[in-house]
Amino acid sequence: MKIDNELVERLAELSKLEFDDTEKERIKKDLQKIFDLVEKLKEVNVAGVEPLIYMTDEQNVLRSDTVEGMISKEDALRNAPLRDTDYFKVPKVIKK
């Protein structure tokens, strides 16, 4: 695939980016290197190679989920900087 100014301008438009002429030239060279690498990888014989799903054969070892060390509502609210009888009060972050 040949990388030209039209392709770089289209990519810039789609990504909502602006490039000056020197940046466009650098991007053209970088994209051409990437496409050349992909073409080179297409030459590799992968017949009989299984797809790699995981990097290792290890399985996740998960601990059992047990409830421990519960605290009461009063203890949880005791050090709260702002609270209302049963709730934490926090500053408003979403404006209408």
Secondary structure, DSSP 8 states (H G I E B T S, - for coil): ----HHHHHHHHHHTT----HHHHHHHHHHHHHHHHHHHHHHTS--TT------SSS---------------HHHHHHT-SSEETTEE--------
